[in-house]
Amino acid sequence: MDSIELKLCDIQGRLFELAWKEHYNSERFIRYFMNSKVARALDSEYNRMQWAGEEYLLEEFADECPEVKKDGIQYDKEVMYWAGYVYRYWHYVTGESSREIYRQAPAKTMNVNYLMFHTMDPEMAVEDLKEIYRQKRGV
């Protein structure tokens, strides 16, 4: 993983943290974001969005998904940062799209497993999250 990819992991973590600060419902924000055009742009090999900060990315997301309300249950701020970081890291490790990643590890899975996985190397956390998904599917 190169330094630019690690920086993009941090930016996505800060984006999720900013969504928390802006009082977005955590589960709804994560679900919509991971299936959004903004996430798809970040998944691209190169896209101008990759050079944007978290404030700009949140504005783009809000324009794309105005139905995501700022109400409801919020996860801890640390969970939000970690989930955003790990989701982007996962993309770089496996090449899977944000949509595919979210299908395997939805917001609830990330919230439930935060305490066990947040101190792990992100690559190990991704492997364990993928294993949880396989076990749930009976594979």
N, C-alpha and C positions, 0 to 999 in steps of 0.2 A: 504494500500500500504506500503510495507516494504522499508527499506533504500536501499537495493540493486536494487529494481525496480525503485525507484526514481533516483538512480545513473545512471541506464540505460536510463532513460528518458533524463537526462542531457547529457549523452554521445551522444545520437541520435540528440539532439538539437545542440550540438557542431559539430557533423558530418555534419549536414545541413549547419551550419555556415561556416565550412571549405570548403564545396562545393562552397559556395558563394565567399569565399576568393580566391579559385582556378578558379573563373570565369566560372563555369558551368552555362549553361542556367537553370534557376530555375525550370521552368515547366517541362522541359525534365528530369532534374536530379530527381525531386520528383517522377515523373511518373515511371521512370525506377527503381529507388531505391525501391519504395514501392511494386514493382512486382519482385524484385530480390531475388536471393538465399541468399544474405546477410541479407535482411529483414526477410526472412523466418527463417534464423538461429537465429536472435534476437527474433523471435516469439516463438522459442522452449522453452520448460520448462528448458532445460539446453543445452547449446552449448558453445564451446570454444570461439566463436566470442563475447559472452557476456562479456568476460574478456578483450577484446581488446579495445584499445583506438580509438578515431575517425580517427587518421591518418592511422592506419592499416585498419580500416573498409573502408575508402575511397580508399585505394590501392586495396583491395579486390573487391570493386565495380567497379573500373576502369578496372581491369582485366576481370571482368565478362561482363561489358557493355562498351567496347571501343568505340562504336558508339555514345555515349553521348558526344557531342562536348562542348567545352568551348567557346561558342559564344551565342549571342542572349540576350534576356531580362533577367535581374536579378531582383528579388524581393529585398526589403530592407533586410539587414543583420538580423535585429530583427525579421522580418517575417519568415525568414528561421529557426532561432533558435526555435522560438515559434512553427512553424509547426512540426519540427522534434520532439520536446518535447511532444506536444499534441498527435501526431500520436502514439508514444510509450505509453504514458499514457493511451490512448484510448484502446490499446491492453490489458493493464493490467486490466482496469476497466471492459471490456466486454468479453475478451477472443477471440475477432475477429482477424483474420489474417491481416497483413499489406495490402494484396491485397484487402480484403473485405472493410477495412477502406478507402483505396484510392478510391474505387468505389463509396463510399458514400460522400467523401469529397476530390475531386481532388485538385490539386495545386491552381487553380483559386479560388475555394471556400475558401481555407485557406487564400489566399492573400486578397480577398475582405473582409473577416470577421475579419481579424486581429485587426483592429482598435476598433471594438466593443467588441471582445472577449478576447484580450490579458491580460486584467486586471482581468478577471474572474478566479475563481477557475477552474482548468483544467477539473474537472469532470462536472461542469456546462457547460463549453465550448463544451465538447463532447456531452452532452445532446442536446444543441442548434444546433450543427452541424448535429446531427442525425435527429432533427426535420426539419431542412431545407431540408434535403434529402427526408424525408417523404412527405413534402409539394410539392416538385418538382415532386415527383412520383404520387401525388394525393392520397396518402394513408391516 
